[in-house]
Structure formats: C-alpha cells, structure tokens
Amino acid sequence: MSAVTEQTLETYGIENWGADYFGINRKGHLIVRAPENENLTADVKEIIDDLSKRGINTPILLRFPQLLFGQIRKLQSAFNKAIREFDYNGKHLCVYPMKVNQNRAVIEEYLREGSRYNFGLEAGSKAELYAAVGLEQSADSLLVLNGFKDRDFVELAFASAQSGKNVVIVIEKLSELEHTIKLAEEITTENPDARLPMVGVRVKLYSKGSGKWEKSGGEAAKFGLTTTEILEVIRRLQESGRIEMLKLLHFHIGSQLTDIKRIKNAMKEAARTYSKIRQMGIAIEYLDVGGGMAVDYDGSKTSFESSANYNAQEFANDVIYVIKNVCDDENVPHPTIIQESGRYLSAYHAVLVTNIQDEIETVVEDIADPIKINVDDPQVVRELFDLRETITGKNYREYYHDALENREELFTMFNLGLISLEDKGKGEVLFWDVCEKADHFAQQKKYVSEEFDDLRRLMCAKYLANFSVFRSIPDNWALEQLFPIIPIHKLNKKPTEYATLCDVTCDSDGIVDKFVDLHDVKPVLELHKLNKNEPYYLAMMLVGAYQEVMGNNHNLFGVPHEAHIHIGEDGHIIKKVIYGDTLGDAVKSARFDAVQLHDQFRRTVMKRIKDGKLSTKEGNQLIEFYENQVESYTYLSPNNGSPKE
Ligand SMILES: *Cc1c(COP(=O)(O)O)cnc(C)c1O
C-alpha cells in the first residue's frame, strides 16, 4: 500500500470504525470484504459504475447481506465463548427488533443466517407482528412482542402461537394482561390443548443507560412495570391459574449504550429481580436483556455518543458473568439470555453512495480579475486593497481584524447610500481575498486559534451532495449522530480540500458539518478537488440501522435506488436492483394521483390550443413531456459527468 493510501486510510479512520469490513484497494477504491473470507472483496466504485451503465444513478443504497451475516456470527460466537468461559448453564438467543430495519430484504436475510442459531424476531406493533406471523422462523426461536397492545394485537399473538410459533407477549400495561388471560380462557374452553403464547413482563429498572437514549431506562421511563405492578401481574396470573404462562423477564435501557459500567449495573439489578421471582416458585426461563449494544461509529472506543467503550466480546463477558454471579449467589438456575440487538446487527450492511453534484460558492470570487484601484475609489476599498497586497505571515492576525472592520464599514456606507454597487462588490472580493490569505498563514502555524478555526469553516468549500439528509441519515439531523463519510475512489490521492456537505433539499438544516474523528468531531471533511468531466462519489457508511426506516419525505425526495450485492470469488455480483421512487411515486405519497394531474394538465393545454396560444404540435409535445416525467427519479440527474463548471 502506498504511503498516500496509508495516509487516507488514517484520515478517514476506516480501520477505526470499519470493523475489518472495509478497506482500500490498489486502484484507490473503497472495498468491502466478505466476513467469511477477507480475500473476497467488492470494489464499490466498480459497483457504482456497473449500475450507472444500466442507467441506475446515485444516490444508491448498497446492501451487503454478508455483513449482516458477519455481525450475527460475531454476536453469536462472542456469547458462546463467554458461556463456555464462565461455565454458564443457560443458552443465548437473539430476537431481531424489526423496527431497526423492517425491509423485507433485511429481515429475510437475517432469518436465513440467524435461523442456524435459533435467532428469532421482536415485534413492537401490530404491523410488525402481522409481517412476522407470515415469516418462517426456526422451531426453537422466539417471537417476542413488546410495545403497547390492544385486544387485536393480543389476538394476533394467540393466532401466531397456535400456528406453532414460540410467542412471548411482554406485558407493558396491566390491561394487556387482562386481554391475555381472557383470550387464554376462551381458547382453552374450546380446545383444552390449544397452544398458548408465553407471557413476559418488562421491568422498569432504577439503572439508567448512557448516551442519547438514556431516557429509555430509569424510574421515569415510558415503558416497564414497577415492582408492585409486577407483583400484581403475578397475583392475577396465579389467581386465574395461568402462572405457568409467565416465562420471561424483560428490560431495555436504551439504544447505543456507550458505557459498559451502566450496562453491568442494569444486568445486576435485572438478575436480582429474576432471582427473587424464581424464588417465589415461578419458573421463569428467559431473561431478556433488551437491545442497546452500540456501534462504534467514530471508532474512538470511548463513551462518546457516537461510540462505545466496549466490544462484542466484552459485552458478552460482562452480561454472562454478572448474571451468573447473581444467580449463583441467589441459588437459582441460570436463565436463557435473550438479546434484542438491532443496531449492532444491521448498521454495517448498508452503504449509501451519492455523487457530488456541484460546489456551492460562498466566498465571493474575483470575477473581473485583476481588480484595479483608482484614486477616486472610496477610502475603505483602497484600504482593503492595501491589506490584501501587504498581508504576511507576521501580520495576518492584525490585518484580518482590520479587514473585518473594513467590511463593517463597507456595509454601513452602502446602507447610507455613500458608495455604489460596484464599489461594494469590489470591497467584498478584496475582503475574501484577505480572508483566504489569512487562513493560509494561520494554518501554517503550529497552534491555530479558535478564531481561525471559525474562519476555516467559513472559507471551506461547500459540496452539494445529491441526497437528502432527512431521507437517508435522519439521525444526523435530528440527533447529531455521526456517520463515517468517505470518497469511494481517489483514495490513493491526497485530499486537498476542506468541505462541508449540503444536501439537495430546500432546508438549511439539510447539511452535514460534523464528521467522525478519533479525538474530536471534525467541523470539515477532507475531500478531493472537483474535476470537470469526472464524477466524485461519497459513501455514507454504517447506515443500515434505523436510517432507512426513520427517513422522511421532506421535499418529496423519495426512497433511493437499492442494489443487493454478493461478494464472491470474482468480486461483486449485483443480485437485485430495486428502483427508487419516481416523481409519480413521490406525489402519490402526498395523496396526489398522477393520472388526475395529467388530465388536468391536458385540459389546460387544450384550452391554450383552442385559444390559439399554442399550436397543436406544441401542445402535444408539452403534454408528452409532462407525462413522461412520472417515471423519472426524484434526485438530481448527473451533470453529464461534470460536477463543476
Ligand atoms: C429499539 C429496541 C431495541 C433495539 O435496540 P438496539 O439499540 O437497536 O439494539 C430492542 N428492544 C426494544 C424493546 C426496543 O425498543
């Protein structure tokens, strides 16, 4: 690997957050490695070129099911290892929380690999349950039902149990228990041997998680039963002779748990609760520890929000060790541990690739260069000119401050009508020239003061990226969650520009100006200069959890194209392409009907023809043009390969 490539690997931190799945090949392209054999790789640039030849343009979401499999195996083997190491007598099972990414492709691929380890599903709503009921799971896997439930939900759960699934209704509210007991009564009256769902209870722990989702745990949490409520559940089940249905104890203290200490505390508390219930003679089999296993998005291995200070093995070791110790201490059997990890399993497998459409100019550039100064130019303009000509590495700080003052004066004078539009324009160009020079001198110093950091942010390039933050990385907008962003090519060339990203929505929030960094958060991203006649592609990494399903329709930018990629002996195989939303699809989501729009447009044009404002030929062309739009992609078309004019 060349020295430059080593450098870019470090600049983008690929080896910090990439979990060994990503790298750079000799061409300087981003590659994805098959977890089962790291010699099998796919070249992301080649995938995009292949798709582009088929008329499928960026943005494109690439799905690599093998990475999903890789994560499943990593989790499974971490727990198996911990179980062996600590002589734990229970098993470990996973149920995938569908809300993290309910796309059929994701769920089906998950079940394909996960079924080998009896991994099942977790559903939190009627719609998720409805989908889960129709999917095939392995005989020993569970279907765990969380979330608030009405009678219909509970009925569907019973139907699923009768169809042979191992369903667990987790009681979040006492009313759910009433429905459950009643239905069990009704069904067993008709058929005493009917297969019934199991019952679980969600406990409200005192222990809290850490990170952005801290609110999911603790006393004030939205979900979970208090100790007295749990005792009430037990009492009611005993009273109705249904206590044998109670099989699971559940808790979930939040997503992206960044701090292992907090996790251990929650495990201790939950294991005690489990033990005490066991000691009441109730045969609870499962301890469901919820989700929350974090993804190290920035690769810093810290308790920072977008990171985690543990890996899968440490997590598994701590869970198994803590639960075993408490159970041994309390003299109760070790439960089977259920885990509801969603983010950890699905984040890695999806990559959104998009192109830089253009650069947005914020710095006023010389249009009529070189600027000439005349004796009758206003004083303020002449001063700015002098600053520009005489700024050096020694005086840049002072000169920069002078320039700021001059600019203030320029605007004041303009507002008072004392200078012309041309003078104002000239002054602005000179001001930005001074800034550019000051920035240049400042960056050469060992220590760059905050003031010049701000200047850098102001001066940096703004790249227009052909995607919607709201659609494709909504957590970046809503929660300032960081995702690694990296070019998919040119990685053997040094990036020379500093840039932030703007998306294509008409929203000032549609920007990315915080980037992953090992020690901090970067305000700008190192990127390459845009070349005429050459597309420049960026990948947003680790977007497989939550982003797709939480993404919204802002500005009617629809769902991007999607391609499913297999990494084989000869590189990539495009297994499936799912087209993104067309303009027709997009307006439909706002309850418009394309046929109706076309009819209306046709009537308007016909009237213009009738009135003699358009020829019949012109009118027909207009109608045809409009109607053809229904099929086009909601994102920007490539600029014939020329991002910059
Ligand atoms: C959201 C959720 C999960 C998934 O959490 P991750 O952090 O994605 O692993 C698990 N269990 C419950 C109850 C949830 O609400």
Boltz pocket constraint, residues with backbone or C-beta under 6 A from the ligand:
constraints:
  - pocket:
      binder: B
      contacts: [[A, 97], [A, 99], [A, 100], [A, 124], [A, 146], [A, 252], [A, 254], [A, 255], [A, 256], [A, 290], [A, 291], [A, 292], [A, 293], [A, 340], [A, 341], [A, 342], [A, 343], [A, 344]]
      max_distance: 6.0
